[in-house]
Amino acid sequence: MTQDFSADRDARLLLLWLLTLLVGFFLNLHAVPLFDLDEGAFSEATREMFERGDFLSTYLNGVPRYDKPILIYWLQAASVSLFGLNEFAFRLPSALAASLWSLALVLFGRRYFGQGAGLAAGILLAGSIGVTLIGKAATADALLNLCLTLSMLNLYRFFESEQHRYLRLAALAAGLGFLAKGPVSLLIPGAVALLFSLSSGRLRQLGAMLIDWRAWGLFLLVAAPWYLVQYLQNGMGFFESFFFTHNSGRFSDAMEGHQGGFWFYLPVLLLATLPFTLPIVGGLGMAVKRWSEPLPRFLLIWFGFVFLFFSFSATKLPHYLIYGLTPLFLLGGVWLSGRRLGMAAFLPLLLLLGLLLALPGLLDMALPQIKDPYAQAALAELERHFTSAYYGGVGLALVAAVGLMLFRRRLGELSLLATGLLAVFALSGVFLPVFGQIQQGPVKRAAELARGLPGEVIMWRAKLPSFSVYREAVTPTREPRAGDLVLTKRHHRADLPPHTLLFDEGGIVLVKIDPEIPHESTQAAPPTGLDAASAERRRGAASVAEPAQSRTVAAAEPAGAGRPGALDFDHDPRGWPGGAGVAAAATAAQPTPGLGRDPGGADRRAAGASAEADAGRTAATGVAVSVGAADDRSSVPQPLLSVGSQRDHLRPGRRAEPGWVKAPAAGGCTDCPGDSGGAVTQRGWGALAGGYPGWRQPGMDRGYPGYSPRRALALGRTGAWSQSAYRFPAAVRPCTAADRSYWLPYGARLPAGYCLDLPARRVVDRGARRTTR
């Protein structure tokens, strides 16, 4: 009876282990965009191997890449040859390596601790979120961990049996690891072997290991040829960059801002091993008590060396600690086998799932504290990404976790091990697809757009190598020139030469630099259609307001003239390009009720829109224009022209980009959109936000009534007017097929079939502030 029960238990553990591998390492490999920087860099270097026809050297966007050795690129190239150029192919080698890593631990644990303990250790490894993340990443880390594990486990078997075949297997694995990521594959086994020999009096075996020329020969046979080829091709440049800069240099100096205190890896340990915090801590305690036994001592030295070595290292990255987590998974499996569990063992999973449920709200609250404008833009549309499917998926995992906790006495340790399956489901099946779309979706869509456009494409002030992968072409990094297609981050757009916006989403923009136009003078020519009276009005404020119903957009005034960044209106629409035939249709219309509610709907079509709308999302389809009063306290309306993308519409849960979306300093606001059923009036409106309930008196110190302060525009305590404006002749011309949508929420309406010419250049004017206090 006992044997039948044990066999049934082992069968369940085997099934659970296989399911955890499948979900943790293979689920959604194809569905999540490649993450920058690391996944994009590895994948692009592999793609360029095919483009160059060179499978011995690696290049990233045409520049030699000396960061990592060649093995992972060869495996990715083989996968791409079989499955094509896609996310699944780039990530498959890592998923397979992680699966073999877990299998090696299962087999070793079964040999020394029994079938149940070995399977439990494999589940702990595959179900931990830290291992899941690197096991499905298109980088070299899963491959390195496989090689390290094989090397270390065979090294212990050599110490135990003194059979040199295990030492040579360890040397073979170390050679592959050296070809996967470099000296760390030799450093960790060598240091652990030395410390273990000294602590257990096995110096004779240590000496035998050091003089085994067959083992060293096997190591060199695997690792040395490629390094020799690199030396012959690139000289000492490769060795200096790889060995000194990217290996010893990382220990002595913090590279790329990756630094932290001595205890940096303590919280990393707790997070990376979720949801198995209890068995990991329990296994550590068990190993300390059983220090006199050789295997617990070996495993403890393995973890301890990795933890201390990288704690002393100046460069700190979370995945470095995973090189030492394998022994903890084995110790945790031994500790957990056959143990009765309390409810506290399930708290880490409940906390993890609770955090995933609360994450959208936490990110929303954190937005005002985020200083990076790119991160602000990427997180600006959380409600579009965190849909009911996200909450439903995490909620389902949470309900299942509660069920496992309630039936823990009947299921035994199987109930806790199954929490790993729930954790990796929530991570791989729910969270990563959403996070991938937030961070990398815009990069992928910009690349797909650029792939079909003529002209040279460059990256500027951005390190996004996945853009080159999806564009299937090298994208150099240099200063923009006339005619270039430029990928950059939105907050850098103000520093570009005159250009046309092609794509704007999630803080990523793709623009085309305007061709150079010869000119005789640095002084701007008078804008088309501007008469003497209107020019005089810009130099001195008139005292009589112009009728709103007769205004048309004419030009942005030069910086420093009149009100900073203000526009003038030409009374005679016949001055617009298009002639008198346009005049009647070109007069300004009264504001449309509800304008701003539907960026892809009737209001935009009434404004002369011609671009296709993506019904599923607020896509960045081009240029949007809004006209509004800069200061209602003035008797002369001084409008401002804001140029942005359709993604700049502000709605609950959204934040504007500082210096990009403009909000008027509208004191009074007696006819706010929220009061009047959505009508946008001359006296008070939020730029690009007309019609959204809750807008009151922009610029109040505490934000907008009806909104929490974190949802207010990022305008500081003053609720100031814009910090920047655009200067261009607002020429009107017939629309073409290449034109994008124009959004006129203030009520200014273009004639049907006509568009504004917008060769816009941003003019920063930090003196253009208004307050309403």
C-alpha positions in Angstrom: 0.0 0.0 0.0 2.8 2.4 0.9 4.6 1.7 -2.4 1.3 2.3 -4.4 0.8 5.6 -2.6 4.4 6.6 -3.3 4.2 5.7 -6.9 0.9 7.7 -7.3 2.5 10.6 -5.6 5.6 10.5 -7.9 3.3 10.3 -10.9 1.5 13.4 -9.8 4.8 15.2 -9.2 6.0 14.2 -12.7 2.9 15.5 -14.3 3.1 18.7 -12.4 6.8 19.2 -13.3 6.0 18.7 -17.0 3.1 21.2 -16.9 5.3 23.7 -15.0 8.0 23.4 -17.7 5.5 23.9 -20.5 3.8 26.9 -19.0 6.8 28.5 -17.5 9.2 28.3 -20.4 7.1 27.9 -23.5 3.8 29.7 -23.0 3.5 32.9 -25.1 7.1 32.6 -26.4 5.7 34.0 -29.7 3.2 36.4 -28.3 5.4 38.9 -26.4 7.6 41.4 -28.3 11.4 41.2 -27.8 12.4 43.3 -24.8 15.1 46.0 -25.1 17.9 46.2 -24.4 19.2 42.6 -24.0 16.7 40.5 -26.0 16.8 43.0 -28.9 20.6 43.1 -28.9 21.0 39.3 -29.0 18.4 38.9 -31.6 19.6 41.6 -33.9 23.2 40.3 -33.7 21.9 36.9 -34.7 19.8 38.4 -37.6 22.9 40.3 -38.8 24.8 37.0 -39.1 22.4 36.1 -41.9 22.5 39.5 -43.5 26.3 39.6 -43.5 26.8 35.9 -44.2 29.3 35.8 -41.3 28.6 33.3 -38.5 31.9 33.7 -36.7 31.6 37.4 -35.6 28.8 39.3 -34.1 27.7 42.8 -35.0 24.9 45.0 -33.6 23.6 47.6 -36.1 26.8 47.2 -38.1 29.1 47.7 -35.2 31.2 44.8 -33.8 29.6 43.4 -30.6 32.2 42.1 -28.2 29.9 41.7 -25.2 29.2 38.0 -25.3 30.7 34.9 -26.9 29.2 33.0 -29.8 27.3 29.9 -28.6 23.9 31.5 -28.0 24.0 33.2 -31.4 24.7 29.9 -33.2 21.8 28.3 -31.4 19.5 31.2 -32.2 20.6 31.1 -35.8 19.8 27.4 -36.0 16.4 28.1 -34.6 15.7 31.0 -37.0 16.7 28.7 -39.9 14.0 26.3 -38.8 11.2 28.6 -37.7 11.8 31.9 -39.3 12.6 35.4 -38.0 10.2 35.7 -35.1 10.1 35.8 -31.3 9.5 32.1 -30.9 12.7 31.2 -32.8 14.9 33.7 -30.9 13.6 32.4 -27.5 13.4 28.7 -28.2 17.1 28.0 -27.4 16.7 29.5 -23.9 13.5 27.6 -23.2 15.1 24.3 -24.2 18.2 25.1 -22.1 16.1 26.0 -19.1 14.1 22.7 -19.5 17.4 20.7 -19.6 18.6 22.7 -16.6 15.6 21.5 -14.6 15.9 18.0 -15.9 19.6 17.8 -14.8 18.5 18.8 -11.3 15.7 16.2 -11.2 18.1 13.4 -12.2 20.8 14.5 -9.7 18.2 14.9 -6.9 16.7 11.5 -7.7 20.1 9.8 -7.4 21.0 11.3 -4.1 17.7 12.1 -2.3 15.0 10.0 -4.1 12.4 10.4 -6.8 10.1 12.7 -4.9 12.9 15.1 -3.8 14.3 15.3 -7.3 11.0 16.1 -8.9 10.2 18.6 -6.2 13.6 20.3 -6.9 12.8 20.5 -10.6 9.4 22.0 -9.9 11.0 24.6 -7.5 13.4 25.6 -10.3 10.9 25.8 -13.1 8.2 27.4 -11.0 10.3 30.3 -9.6 9.6 33.6 -11.3 13.3 34.5 -11.6 14.1 31.4 -13.5 10.9 31.7 -15.6 12.0 35.2 -16.8 15.5 34.1 -17.9 14.2 30.8 -19.2 12.1 32.5 -21.9 14.4 35.4 -22.6 16.4 35.5 -25.9 19.7 35.9 -24.0 22.6 33.7 -23.0 21.7 33.3 -19.3 19.6 30.2 -19.4 22.3 28.5 -21.5 25.0 29.5 -19.0 23.0 28.2 -16.1 22.6 24.9 -17.8 26.3 24.6 -18.4 27.1 25.7 -14.8 24.7 23.2 -13.4 26.1 20.3 -15.4 29.7 21.3 -14.6 29.0 21.7 -10.8 27.0 18.5 -10.4 29.6 16.4 -12.3 32.3 18.1 -10.3 30.7 16.9 -7.1 30.3 13.4 -8.5 34.1 13.4 -9.2 34.8 14.4 -5.6 32.5 11.6 -4.4 33.7 8.8 -6.7 37.1 10.0 -7.8 36.1 8.8 -11.3 37.8 11.2 -13.9 35.0 10.7 -16.4 32.9 13.0 -14.3 35.7 15.5 -14.1 35.9 15.5 -17.9 32.1 15.9 -18.3 32.5 18.9 -15.9 35.2 20.3 -18.1 33.1 19.8 -21.3 30.2 21.7 -19.7 32.6 24.5 -18.5 34.0 24.8 -22.0 30.5 25.2 -23.4 29.7 27.8 -20.7 32.9 29.6 -21.6 31.6 29.7 -25.2 28.2 30.9 -23.9 29.2 33.7 -21.6 32.9 33.6 -20.8 35.1 33.2 -17.7 32.3 33.0 -15.1 31.7 29.4 -16.2 35.3 28.5 -15.1 35.4 30.9 -12.1 32.5 29.5 -10.1 33.3 25.7 -10.5 37.0 26.5 -9.7 36.3 28.6 -6.7 33.7 26.1 -5.3 36.1 23.2 -5.8 38.9 25.0 -4.0 36.7 26.0 -1.0 35.1 22.5 -0.8 38.4 20.8 -0.9 39.9 23.0 1.8 36.8 22.7 4.1 36.6 18.9 3.8 40.2 17.9 3.6 40.1 16.7 0.0 43.3 18.3 -1.2 44.5 15.2 -2.9 41.4 15.2 -5.2 41.9 18.9 -5.8 45.4 18.1 -7.0 44.2 15.3 -9.3 41.7 17.7 -10.8 44.3 20.3 -11.5 46.7 18.0 -13.3 44.1 16.1 -15.4 45.4 17.1 -18.8 42.6 15.3 -20.6 40.0 17.4 -18.8 41.9 20.6 -19.6 42.4 19.5 -23.2 38.7 18.9 -23.6 37.9 22.3 -22.1 40.3 24.0 -24.5 39.1 22.0 -27.5 35.6 23.3 -27.0 36.3 26.9 -26.0 39.6 27.9 -27.5 39.0 27.7 -31.3 36.5 30.5 -31.5 38.5 32.8 -29.3 41.5 32.2 -31.5 39.6 33.1 -34.6 38.4 36.3 -33.0 42.0 37.2 -32.1 43.1 36.5 -35.7 40.3 38.6 -37.1 40.1 41.5 -34.6 43.4 41.5 -32.8 43.6 42.6 -29.2 40.5 44.7 -29.6 38.2 41.8 -28.9 40.2 40.5 -25.9 40.5 44.0 -24.3 36.7 44.7 -24.7 35.5 41.2 -23.7 37.8 40.1 -21.0 38.7 43.5 -19.4 35.8 45.7 -20.1 32.8 43.3 -19.9 34.2 40.8 -17.4 36.9 42.1 -15.0 35.7 45.7 -15.6 32.2 44.8 -14.3 33.6 43.6 -11.0 35.8 46.7 -10.4 33.4 49.4 -11.8 29.7 49.8 -11.9 28.8 49.7 -15.6 25.7 51.4 -17.2 24.4 52.5 -13.8 23.9 48.9 -12.5 25.1 49.4 -8.9 23.8 48.7 -5.4 24.8 48.1 -1.8 26.3 45.0 -0.4 22.9 43.6 0.5 21.5 44.2 -3.0 21.0 40.5 -3.6 19.1 39.7 -0.4 15.7 41.1 -1.7 16.6 39.7 -5.1 16.8 36.3 -3.5 13.4 36.6 -2.0 11.8 37.9 -5.2 13.5 35.5 -7.6 12.4 32.4 -5.7 8.8 33.4 -5.4 6.4 31.7 -4.7 8.7 29.2 -2.9 10.2 31.4 -0.2 9.4 28.9 2.6 11.1 25.8 1.1 14.1 27.9 0.0 14.6 29.3 3.5 13.9 25.9 5.0 16.5 24.3 2.7 19.1 26.8 3.7 18.6 26.2 7.3 18.7 22.4 6.8 22.0 22.7 4.9 23.6 24.7 7.8 22.5 22.0 10.3 23.9 19.3 8.0 27.2 21.0 7.3 29.2 17.9 8.2 27.7 16.0 5.3 29.5 16.5 2.0 26.7 17.2 -0.4 24.9 19.8 1.8 28.3 21.5 2.4 29.0 21.5 -1.4 25.6 23.0 -2.2 25.9 25.6 0.5 29.4 26.7 -0.6 28.1 26.9 -4.2 25.4 29.3 -3.2 27.5 31.2 -0.7 30.3 31.9 -3.1 28.0 33.3 -5.8 26.1 35.4 -3.3 29.3 36.9 -1.8 31.2 37.3 -5.0 28.5 39.3 -6.8 27.7 41.2 -3.6 31.3 42.5 -3.7 31.1 43.2 -7.4 30.6 46.9 -8.4 28.2 46.0 -11.2 25.0 44.4 -9.9 22.3 42.8 -12.0 19.5 40.7 -10.5 20.2 37.7 -12.8 23.7 37.3 -11.5 22.4 35.7 -8.4 20.6 32.9 -10.3 24.0 31.4 -11.0 23.8 30.3 -7.3 20.2 29.4 -6.9 20.3 25.8 -8.3 21.7 24.4 -5.0 18.9 26.1 -3.1 16.2 24.5 -5.3 17.7 21.1 -4.6 17.9 21.8 -0.9 14.4 23.1 -0.9 13.1 20.0 -2.7 14.7 17.8 0.0 13.3 19.9 2.8 9.8 19.9 1.3 9.6 16.2 0.5 6.9 14.6 2.7 6.4 17.7 4.9 3.1 18.9 6.3 2.5 22.5 5.5 0.6 25.3 7.2 -1.2 28.2 5.6 1.8 30.5 6.0 3.5 28.6 3.2 1.0 29.9 0.7 1.4 33.6 1.6 4.1 34.4 -0.9 1.9 33.3 -3.8 -1.1 35.2 -2.4 1.1 38.3 -2.1 2.5 37.9 -5.6 -1.0 37.5 -7.2 -2.3 40.4 -5.0 0.5 42.6 -6.3 -0.3 41.7 -9.9 -4.0 42.6 -9.3 -3.1 45.9 -7.7 -0.3 46.7 -10.2 -2.3 49.0 -12.5 -3.5 51.1 -9.6 0.0 51.3 -8.1 1.5 52.4 -11.4 -1.2 55.0 -11.7 -0.4 56.4 -8.2 3.3 56.3 -9.0 3.1 58.3 -12.2 3.6 61.7 -10.7 6.8 60.6 -9.0 8.3 59.1 -12.3 10.9 61.5 -13.6 11.7 59.8 -16.9 9.5 61.3 -19.6 9.8 58.1 -21.7 8.5 56.0 -18.8 5.7 58.5 -18.2 4.7 58.2 -21.9 4.9 54.4 -21.9 2.6 54.2 -18.8 0.2 56.9 -20.0 -2.5 54.5 -21.2 -2.7 51.8 -18.5 -6.4 51.4 -18.8 -6.0 50.4 -22.4 -3.6 47.5 -21.6 -4.9 46.3 -18.3 -8.2 45.0 -19.5 -10.8 42.6 -18.0 -8.8 39.7 -19.4 -5.8 40.7 -17.3 -7.9 40.9 -14.1 -9.7 37.7 -15.0 -6.5 35.7 -15.5 -4.9 36.9 -12.3 -8.2 36.4 -10.4 -8.5 32.9 -11.7 -5.0 32.1 -10.4 -5.9 33.6 -7.1 -9.0 31.5 -6.7 -7.0 28.4 -7.5 -4.4 29.4 -4.9 -7.0 29.7 -2.2 -8.3 26.2 -3.2 -4.8 24.7 -2.9 -4.4 26.3 0.5 -7.7 24.9 1.8 -6.9 21.3 0.5 -3.2 21.4 1.6 -3.7 18.6 4.2 -5.0 16.2 1.6 -2.5 17.1 -1.1 0.6 17.4 1.1 3.6 19.1 -0.5 1.9 18.8 -3.9 -0.3 21.7 -3.0 2.6 24.1 -2.4 4.5 22.9 -5.5 1.4 23.5 -7.6 1.6 27.2 -6.6 4.6 27.4 -8.9 2.3 26.5 -11.8 -0.1 29.2 -10.9 2.7 31.7 -10.5 4.2 31.1 -13.9 0.8 31.1 -15.5 0.1 34.5 -14.0 3.5 35.7 -15.1 3.8 34.1 -18.6 0.1 34.0 -19.5 -1.2 37.2 -18.2 1.5 39.8 -17.1 4.2 39.5 -19.7 1.9 39.9 -22.7 0.6 43.1 -21.2 3.9 44.5 -20.1 5.4 43.6 -23.4 2.8 45.6 -25.3 3.3 48.6 -22.9 7.1 48.7 -23.3 7.8 47.1 -26.6 4.6 47.2 -28.6 5.2 50.8 -29.9 8.8 49.9 -31.0 7.6 46.9 -32.9 4.8 48.8 -34.7 7.1 51.7 -35.5 9.5 49.2 -37.1 6.8 47.6 -39.1 5.8 51.0 -40.4 9.4 52.0 -41.2 10.0 48.7 -43.0 7.6 49.9 -45.8 8.9 53.4 -46.1 11.6 54.7 -48.5 14.7 56.5 -47.2 17.4 55.8 -44.7 16.3 55.0 -41.2 18.4 55.9 -38.2 18.1 55.8 -34.4 18.8 58.9 -32.4 19.1 59.2 -28.7 17.6 55.7 -28.3 18.9 52.2 -27.7 16.2 50.0 -29.1 17.9 47.2 -31.1 14.6 45.3 -31.4 13.6 48.0 -33.8 16.2 46.7 -36.2 15.0 43.1 -35.7 11.4 43.9 -36.7 12.5 46.3 -39.5 14.8 43.5 -40.7 17.6 45.9 -41.5 20.6 47.6 -39.7 19.6 50.9 -38.1 22.7 53.1 -37.5 22.9 55.6 -34.7 24.0 59.1 -35.8 22.9 62.7 -36.1 19.8 63.2 -38.3 20.2 64.6 -41.8 17.7 65.9 -44.3 15.4 63.2 -45.6 16.2 60.7 -42.8 13.6 58.6 -41.1 14.4 59.0 -37.4 13.3 56.8 -34.5 13.7 58.5 -31.2 11.9 59.1 -27.9 9.1 61.6 -27.8 10.8 64.0 -25.3 13.7 64.4 -27.7 11.5 65.4 -30.6 11.9 69.1 -29.7 15.6 69.0 -30.6 15.1 67.6 -34.1 15.3 69.7 -37.2 12.0 70.5 -39.0 10.2 67.2 -39.7 7.0 65.4 -40.3 5.6 63.1 -37.7 4.8 59.6 -38.9 4.3 57.6 -35.7 3.8 58.5 -32.1 2.9 55.9 -29.5 4.1 55.1 -26.0 6.9 57.7 -25.9 8.3 56.4 -29.3 8.2 58.6 -32.4 9.1 58.0 -36.0 9.6 61.2 -38.0 10.9 62.2 -41.4 13.3 65.0 -41.5 12.2 67.7 -44.0 14.4 68.2 -47.1 16.6 71.3 -46.8 15.1 74.4 -48.4 17.5 77.1 -49.5 16.8 80.5 -48.1 18.5 83.8 -48.4 18.0 85.1 -44.9 17.8 83.7 -41.4 14.8 85.9 -40.8 11.5 84.1 -41.3 9.3 85.3 -44.1 5.9 86.8 -43.1 3.3 84.1 -42.9 0.9 83.7 -45.7 -2.3 85.6 -45.4 -1.2 87.8 -42.5 -2.3 91.4 -42.9 -0.7 94.6 -41.4 -3.5 94.9 -38.8 -3.0 91.4 -37.5 0.8 91.9 -37.4 0.3 95.1 -35.4 -1.9 93.1 -33.1 0.9 90.7 -32.3 3.2 93.6 -31.4 0.7 95.2 -29.1 -2.4 93.8 -27.6 -5.6 95.2 -29.0 -8.5 96.0 -26.8 -11.3 94.7 -28.9 -12.0 90.9 -29.1 -12.4 89.4 -32.5 -15.6 87.5 -33.3 -14.9 83.8 -32.7 -17.1 82.8 -35.6 -14.9 84.6 -38.2 -11.5 83.3 -37.2 -9.2 81.1 -39.2 -5.8 79.8 -38.3 -3.1 81.8 -40.1 0.3 81.6 -38.5 2.3 81.2 -35.3 4.0 84.3 -34.3 7.8 84.4 -34.0 9.2 83.7 -30.6 9.3 86.9 -28.5 6.7 88.8 -30.4 3.7 89.6 -28.4 2.5 86.8 -26.2 5.1 84.0 -26.3 3.9 81.2 -28.6 0.6 83.0 -29.5 -1.1 82.8 -32.8 -2.8 85.4 -34.9 -6.0 85.0 -36.8 -6.5 86.3 -40.3 -10.0 87.7 -40.8 -10.0 87.0 -44.5 -9.9 83.3 -45.4 -9.3 84.2 -49.0 -5.7 84.7 -47.9 -5.4 81.0 -47.3 -3.9 78.8 -50.0 -6.9 77.6 -52.0 -8.3 80.9 -52.8 -11.7 82.5 -52.4 -13.5 79.3 -53.1 -12.4 78.0 -49.7 -13.4 81.2 -47.8 -16.9 80.3 -46.9 -16.0 76.8 -45.6 -12.9 77.9 -43.9 -14.6 80.1 -41.3 -14.4 78.9 -37.7 -17.3 76.8 -36.4 -18.8 76.8 -33.0 -17.6 74.1 -30.6 -19.2 70.7 -31.1 -20.8 69.2 -28.0 -18.9 66.2 -26.8 -15.9 67.0 -28.9 -12.9 65.0 -27.7 -14.9 62.0 -26.6 -14.2 59.9 -29.7 -10.9 60.6 -31.4 -11.9 58.2 -34.2 -15.5 59.3 -34.6 -17.7 61.9 -36.1 -16.1 64.9 -34.6 -12.8 64.2 -36.2 -14.4 63.5 -39.5 -16.2 66.8 -39.3 -12.8 68.4 -38.9 -11.6 67.1 -42.2 -10.0 63.8 -41.1 -9.1 61.3 -43.7 -6.9 58.7 -41.9 -8.2 55.3 -41.0 -9.1 54.7 -37.4 -8.0 51.7 -35.4 -11.2 50.8 -33.5 -9.3 48.8 -30.9 -7.0 51.5 -29.7 -6.2 55.2 -29.8 -3.5 54.7 -32.4 -1.0 57.4 -33.2 -2.1 58.1 -36.7 -0.5 61.5 -37.2 -0.8 65.1 -36.4 -3.5 66.6 -34.2 -4.2 70.3 -33.9 -6.0 72.2 -31.2 -6.7 75.8 -30.8 -7.7 77.4 -27.5 -7.5 80.5 -25.5 -4.2 81.1 -23.8 -5.5 83.3 -21.1 -9.2 84.0 -20.5 -8.3 87.0 -18.3 -7.3 88.9 -21.4 -9.9 90.9 -23.4 -8.1 89.8 -26.6 -8.3 86.1 -27.2 -4.7 84.9 -27.8 -5.0 81.4 -29.2 -2.2 78.8 -29.1 -1.7 76.1 -31.7 -0.7 72.8 -30.1 0.7 70.1 -32.3 0.6 66.6 -31.0 -0.6 63.1 -31.8 -4.0 61.7 -31.2 -2.5 59.8 -28.3 -2.4 63.1 -26.5 -6.1 63.1 -25.7 -6.4 63.3 -22.0 -9.0 61.2 -20.2 -9.3 59.8 -16.7 -6.2 57.9 -15.9 -4.1 59.7 -18.5 -1.3 62.2 -17.9 -0.1 64.7 -20.4 3.5 65.0 -21.5 5.1 68.1 -19.8 5.8 70.7 -22.4 3.8 68.8 -25.0 0.1 68.7 -24.4 -1.0 72.2 -23.6 -3.6 73.2 -21.0 -4.9 76.7 -20.8 -4.8 78.8 -17.7 -8.5 79.3 -17.8 -9.6 81.2 -14.7 -13.3 81.1 -13.8 -14.4 78.2 -15.9 -18.1 78.8 -15.6 -18.9 76.7 -18.7 -16.7 73.7 -18.2 -17.3 70.7 -20.3 -18.2 68.7 -17.2 -21.0 71.2 -16.4 -22.4 71.7 -19.8 -22.8 68.1 -20.9 -19.6 68.1 -22.9 -19.8 71.3 -24.8 -16.4 72.9 -25.3 -16.7 76.7 -24.8 -14.4 79.6 -25.3 -14.2 80.2 -21.6 -12.7 77.1 -20.2 -11.4 73.9 -21.6 -8.6 71.4 -21.1 -6.4 71.2 -24.2 -7.3 68.0 -26.1 -9.7 67.1 -23.3 -12.9 68.8 -24.2 -16.0 66.9 -23.1 -14.5 64.7 -20.5 -16.4 65.0 -17.2 -14.6 66.3 -14.2 -12.7 69.2 -15.7 -12.8 72.2 -13.5 -10.6 75.3 -13.3 -7.3 73.9 -14.7 -4.3 75.0 -12.7 -5.7 74.7 -9.1 -2.9 73.8 -6.7 -4.6 70.6 -5.6 -5.3 69.5 -9.2 -8.7 69.3 -10.9 -11.8 68.7 -8.8 -13.2 65.4 -9.8 -9.7 64.1 -10.5 -7.2 62.8 -8.0 -4.0 64.9 -8.0 -2.1 62.1 -9.7 -4.4 62.4 -12.7 -3.9 66.1 -13.2 -1.7 67.5 -15.9 2.0 67.6 -15.0 2.1 71.4 -14.9 3.5 71.9 -11.4 1.7 74.0 -8.8 1.0 76.9 -11.1 -1.1 75.0 -13.7 1.0 77.0 -16.1 0.4 77.4 -19.8 2.6 75.7 -22.3 6.4 75.6 -22.0 6.8 75.2 -25.8 5.0 76.0 -29.0 5.4 75.4 -32.7 6.2 78.1 -35.3 5.1 77.5 -38.8 3.0 79.1 -41.6 -0.3 77.3 -41.2 -0.8 76.9 -44.9 -4.1 75.2 -46.0 -3.9 72.9 -49.0 -6.0 70.1 -50.5 -5.6 66.8 -48.6 -3.7 64.0 -50.2 -3.7 60.2 -49.5 -0.5 60.6 -47.4 -2.2 63.0 -45.0 -3.1 62.0 -41.4 -6.0 63.1 -39.2 -6.3 66.7 -38.0 -8.0 67.2 -34.6 -9.5 70.6 -33.9 -11.2 70.4 -30.5 -11.6 74.2 -30.0 -14.1 74.4 -32.8 -11.8 75.8 -35.5 -12.8 73.8 -38.6 -11.0 73.2 -41.8 -12.9 73.0 -45.1 -13.8 69.5 -46.1 -11.0 68.0 -48.1 -8.4 70.5 -47.0 -5.5 70.0 -44.6 -2.9 72.1 -42.8 0.7 72.0 -43.9 2.7 71.3 -40.8 6.5 71.3 -41.4 6.6 72.0 -37.6 9.6 72.8 -35.6 9.3 73.0 -31.9 10.3 76.3 -30.3 11.0 76.0 -26.6 9.9 79.1 -24.7 10.2 78.6 -21.0 9.0 82.0 -20.3 5.5 81.3 -21.6 3.9 80.6 -18.2 0.6 81.8 -16.9 -1.0 81.1 -13.5 -4.6 81.1 -12.3 -4.0 81.6 -8.6 
